Amino acid sequence: MNIGNRIKELRNYKILGFAEFAAIGGVSERSQRMYEGNKTPPTSEYCTAIAEKFKDIDMNWLLTGEGEMLKGERAANDAVSITPEEAQYLRWLRNMLPEQKKDTLALAEKFGRWNQQVIERQGRHHATMA
């Protein structure tokens, strides 16, 4: 895996868009895309800004690919893979006002309970068919 792929993996892990991550690194969105596409190597200033913002990331991993992305023992337990769609949901949730978050979470809980009931009914239906 090259440095561009590792930068992309880090950005996705942090659930940030190109523009958001570029701002953290102090570069344009175009530069961010060039780094992730491995068309241009990142500058030392960019890497320093990333290191200062994300203290949990092992910069040796970012620069060389050696070791794990996350520092210490957390690496094995904390790395979670999510889909781009799930990342978008999290971005929306993080940008909501507290009252909106409360309402959204209540709705998600209701939907989750309803979905579980549907699954249970389907299981009972399939059991009676056998």
Backbone bond lengths (Angstrom), bond angles and torsions (degrees), N, CA, C in turn:
res aa  C-N    CA-C-N  psi(-1)  N-CA   C-N-CA  omega(-1)  CA-C   N-CA-C  phi
1 M - - - 1.449 - - 1.529 108.31 -
2 N 1.333 116.42 132.98 1.465 120.40 -179.83 1.532 111.07 -89.63
3 I 1.315 115.43 172.94 1.474 119.64 -175.90 1.528 111.32 -63.09
4 G 1.316 117.40 -34.71 1.461 119.78 177.63 1.522 111.95 -60.70
5 N 1.337 116.24 -42.22 1.464 120.37 177.75 1.523 111.35 -65.76
6 R 1.336 116.58 -37.12 1.472 119.32 179.37 1.526 110.68 -68.78
7 I 1.320 117.43 -38.48 1.467 120.43 177.11 1.533 109.35 -62.07
8 K 1.319 116.18 -44.06 1.467 120.39 178.62 1.526 110.60 -62.77
9 E 1.325 117.11 -43.48 1.465 120.58 178.70 1.518 110.62 -60.30
10 L 1.338 117.07 -42.28 1.463 121.25 178.56 1.530 110.47 -64.11
11 R 1.317 117.48 -45.86 1.467 121.02 179.93 1.523 110.40 -59.57
12 N 1.325 117.05 -44.39 1.467 120.49 179.07 1.528 111.56 -67.05
13 Y 1.324 117.16 -37.98 1.460 120.79 177.51 1.529 110.64 -61.62
14 K 1.316 116.18 -39.80 1.467 120.86 179.90 1.531 112.17 -81.55
15 I 1.333 116.54 -2.04 1.462 123.40 176.96 1.534 110.84 57.66
16 L 1.323 115.18 52.70 1.455 121.60 179.98 1.526 110.29 -122.84
17 G 1.326 115.82 147.79 1.455 121.09 175.24 1.521 110.32 -81.14
18 F 1.328 115.80 174.17 1.461 120.93 -179.73 1.526 111.50 -57.50
19 A 1.330 116.43 -48.96 1.469 120.56 -176.05 1.530 111.30 -64.14
20 E 1.340 116.25 -42.17 1.470 120.01 -179.69 1.539 110.96 -62.59
21 F 1.328 115.52 -46.08 1.460 119.58 -177.54 1.526 110.56 -69.37
22 A 1.331 116.42 -38.79 1.465 120.59 177.97 1.529 110.55 -59.70
23 A 1.333 116.73 -41.66 1.467 120.85 179.71 1.526 110.86 -61.67
24 I 1.319 116.73 -39.90 1.473 120.31 178.31 1.521 109.97 -62.53
25 G 1.340 115.83 -40.62 1.464 120.49 179.99 1.515 114.02 -80.33
26 G 1.344 117.01 -6.20 1.456 120.85 178.84 1.519 113.70 73.74
27 V 1.352 116.29 30.14 1.465 120.18 -179.77 1.522 109.67 -129.32
28 S 1.310 115.93 172.41 1.461 120.95 177.48 1.523 109.71 -77.68
29 E 1.328 115.13 162.45 1.460 119.52 176.41 1.530 110.05 -61.92
30 R 1.320 116.79 -35.32 1.471 120.92 178.12 1.526 110.57 -61.55
31 S 1.339 116.55 -44.44 1.470 119.78 177.92 1.522 110.75 -62.18
32 Q 1.342 116.48 -40.98 1.456 120.79 178.69 1.527 110.33 -58.26
33 R 1.320 115.40 -45.11 1.469 119.68 179.36 1.529 111.17 -65.17
34 M 1.311 116.79 -36.42 1.473 120.85 178.32 1.534 110.22 -66.10
35 Y 1.323 116.83 -41.73 1.466 120.25 177.54 1.527 110.88 -61.92
36 E 1.334 115.88 -48.57 1.465 120.02 -177.56 1.524 112.21 -67.48
37 G 1.320 116.72 -29.34 1.456 120.67 177.21 1.516 112.35 -82.49
38 N 1.332 115.86 0.52 1.468 123.18 -179.32 1.534 111.85 59.49
39 K 1.328 115.30 31.20 1.465 121.03 178.06 1.526 111.16 -88.01
40 T 1.343 115.04 -29.11 1.464 122.27 -179.91 1.523 108.19 -139.78
41 P 1.332 118.17 135.32 1.469 118.36 176.95 1.533 110.26 -73.30
42 P 1.316 117.45 145.23 1.471 119.72 179.16 1.520 110.66 -67.25
43 T 1.320 115.00 150.95 1.468 120.14 178.44 1.524 110.08 -77.77
44 S 1.315 115.31 162.30 1.468 119.39 177.59 1.529 110.19 -65.51
45 E 1.334 117.64 -33.83 1.466 121.15 177.96 1.535 110.61 -63.34
46 Y 1.314 115.63 -41.52 1.462 121.01 177.99 1.528 109.79 -61.75
47 C 1.309 117.21 -49.78 1.467 121.50 -179.01 1.526 111.63 -61.64
48 T 1.330 116.44 -38.89 1.460 120.70 177.77 1.523 110.50 -63.84
49 A 1.331 117.33 -43.70 1.467 120.86 179.64 1.531 110.61 -63.16
50 I 1.321 117.30 -40.18 1.463 121.36 178.51 1.526 109.90 -64.53
51 A 1.333 116.17 -44.07 1.471 121.05 179.81 1.525 111.40 -62.28
52 E 1.330 117.29 -39.18 1.461 120.77 -179.86 1.527 111.66 -69.95
53 K 1.305 117.56 -34.37 1.468 121.38 -178.62 1.529 111.94 -77.38
54 F 1.332 116.49 -42.01 1.457 121.11 -173.66 1.519 110.66 -111.84
55 K 1.320 115.65 83.42 1.470 121.73 -176.42 1.524 112.83 -67.90
56 D 1.348 117.08 -19.73 1.468 120.44 -178.76 1.526 113.19 -83.07
57 I 1.323 117.02 -6.76 1.462 121.14 -177.27 1.522 110.44 -93.75
58 D 1.322 115.21 134.74 1.463 121.68 178.01 1.525 107.69 -80.72
59 M 1.321 116.69 109.21 1.457 121.22 -177.65 1.525 112.21 -66.08
60 N 1.312 117.39 -26.03 1.460 119.13 174.91 1.530 109.39 -62.58
61 W 1.338 116.44 -40.68 1.467 120.14 176.47 1.524 110.11 -62.50
62 L 1.332 116.83 -46.20 1.458 119.88 -177.68 1.524 111.29 -60.25
63 L 1.318 116.43 -44.81 1.463 120.34 -174.69 1.523 113.74 -80.01
64 T 1.343 117.32 -35.52 1.468 119.87 -172.77 1.522 114.31 -116.24
65 G 1.333 116.92 -20.31 1.457 120.45 -175.58 1.515 113.26 86.06
66 E 1.327 117.24 0.94 1.460 120.94 -179.82 1.519 110.20 -87.34
67 G 1.334 116.15 140.54 1.459 121.14 178.53 1.520 111.54 84.13
68 E 1.321 114.97 -156.18 1.466 122.44 -177.08 1.521 109.96 -109.98
69 M 1.319 116.10 157.18 1.462 120.16 179.56 1.525 111.29 -62.47
70 L 1.329 116.85 -45.47 1.459 120.72 -177.60 1.518 110.61 -92.27
71 K 1.305 115.31 142.97 1.462 120.75 178.90 1.519 110.96 -70.21
72 G 1.304 116.48 147.05 1.455 122.62 170.86 1.513 115.38 66.96
73 E 1.319 114.81 -159.37 1.454 122.37 -174.99 1.516 113.07 -69.92
74 R 1.321 118.00 -19.79 1.463 120.76 -178.60 1.517 111.48 -61.98
75 A 1.323 117.34 -23.05 1.460 120.31 -174.32 1.521 112.29 -55.48
76 A 1.313 117.58 -44.82 1.464 120.21 -176.17 1.522 112.09 -69.74
77 N 1.323 118.07 -33.08 1.458 121.21 -173.38 1.523 114.01 -99.24
78 D 1.316 118.00 -20.38 1.452 119.89 -168.64 1.525 113.99 -100.15
79 A 1.319 118.56 -18.54 1.455 120.53 -177.90 1.529 108.86 -75.02
80 V 1.330 115.90 117.68 1.446 121.56 -178.23 1.522 107.89 -123.16
81 S 1.293 115.68 134.12 1.452 120.62 179.10 1.522 108.88 -94.91
82 I 1.332 116.61 126.90 1.455 120.68 177.06 1.526 108.50 -128.34
83 T 1.306 115.50 156.71 1.456 120.61 179.84 1.532 109.56 -78.57
84 P 1.326 117.35 161.20 1.466 119.48 175.24 1.533 112.17 -58.36
85 E 1.344 116.45 -34.91 1.462 119.83 177.95 1.531 111.05 -64.25
86 E 1.346 117.12 -42.76 1.463 120.78 177.88 1.531 110.71 -64.24
87 A 1.316 116.64 -38.03 1.465 120.59 177.89 1.530 110.62 -62.61
88 Q 1.341 116.40 -39.28 1.464 120.00 177.87 1.518 110.87 -63.89
89 Y 1.341 117.66 -41.86 1.461 120.77 177.24 1.528 110.54 -58.68
90 L 1.319 116.56 -43.14 1.465 120.03 179.81 1.520 111.44 -64.96
91 R 1.331 117.96 -39.49 1.473 120.27 177.42 1.519 110.10 -61.73
92 W 1.345 116.39 -43.74 1.471 119.54 178.61 1.516 110.38 -61.41
93 L 1.317 116.55 -46.03 1.463 120.94 -178.49 1.526 110.94 -61.03
94 R 1.315 117.32 -43.24 1.470 120.79 -178.88 1.521 112.59 -65.09
95 N 1.327 117.64 -24.71 1.463 121.03 -178.70 1.521 113.66 -92.79
96 M 1.327 117.29 0.75 1.464 120.92 -179.33 1.527 111.56 -82.06
97 L 1.321 113.82 155.23 1.461 120.03 171.28 1.531 108.15 -72.73
98 P 1.342 118.04 157.25 1.471 120.37 -177.81 1.528 113.86 -53.26
99 E 1.319 117.79 -41.75 1.466 120.38 -179.75 1.529 110.75 -65.98
100 Q 1.339 116.35 -38.55 1.466 119.70 177.81 1.531 110.47 -64.60
101 K 1.329 116.47 -39.94 1.465 120.31 178.57 1.529 110.12 -61.66
102 K 1.335 115.95 -44.36 1.469 121.03 -179.43 1.529 110.26 -59.43
103 D 1.331 117.14 -47.27 1.462 121.52 -179.71 1.529 111.46 -65.20
104 T 1.313 116.80 -41.23 1.468 121.26 -179.59 1.517 110.63 -65.12
105 L 1.317 117.59 -43.25 1.459 120.63 179.75 1.531 111.40 -66.78
106 A 1.340 117.07 -37.14 1.468 119.98 176.84 1.527 110.34 -63.48
107 L 1.318 116.68 -41.68 1.459 120.82 178.02 1.532 110.63 -65.15
108 A 1.320 117.40 -41.52 1.462 121.06 178.90 1.527 110.95 -63.09
109 E 1.324 117.17 -39.49 1.465 120.75 177.38 1.530 110.81 -62.84
110 K 1.330 117.02 -43.12 1.473 120.73 178.52 1.526 110.06 -62.48
111 F 1.309 116.20 -44.67 1.459 119.96 179.64 1.526 110.40 -63.70
112 G 1.316 117.43 -41.10 1.459 121.25 178.94 1.519 111.98 -61.05
113 R 1.342 116.83 -42.96 1.474 120.31 177.74 1.525 110.84 -64.99
114 W 1.336 117.14 -42.94 1.457 121.21 178.17 1.527 110.62 -61.63
115 N 1.333 116.71 -45.26 1.459 121.04 -179.90 1.530 110.98 -61.39
116 Q 1.325 117.27 -39.73 1.465 120.84 178.73 1.524 110.63 -64.19
117 Q 1.329 117.12 -39.56 1.466 120.70 177.78 1.530 110.96 -63.13
118 V 1.320 116.74 -40.80 1.469 120.63 178.38 1.522 110.02 -62.45
119 I 1.308 117.22 -44.43 1.472 121.56 179.77 1.525 110.16 -62.11
120 E 1.327 116.54 -44.22 1.468 120.08 179.75 1.524 111.28 -63.39
121 R 1.346 117.40 -41.55 1.460 120.86 178.15 1.524 111.03 -63.30
122 Q 1.322 116.73 -41.51 1.461 120.44 178.71 1.522 110.57 -63.27
123 G 1.322 116.87 -38.86 1.456 121.44 178.58 1.515 111.16 -63.62
124 R 1.330 117.41 -43.13 1.465 121.32 178.36 1.520 110.68 -65.81
125 H 1.330 116.20 -39.30 1.464 120.78 179.85 1.533 110.94 -63.73
126 H 1.340 115.82 -44.78 1.468 119.78 179.38 1.516 110.95 -67.08
127 A 1.319 118.41 -32.43 1.463 121.57 -179.78 1.533 110.68 -68.98
128 T 1.340 117.61 -36.29 1.460 120.58 179.95 1.532 111.80 -75.49
129 M 1.324 116.62 -22.09 1.462 120.87 -179.93 1.526 111.25 -78.66
130 A 1.323 118.39 -22.19 1.468 121.38 -174.56 1.501 113.19 -76.62
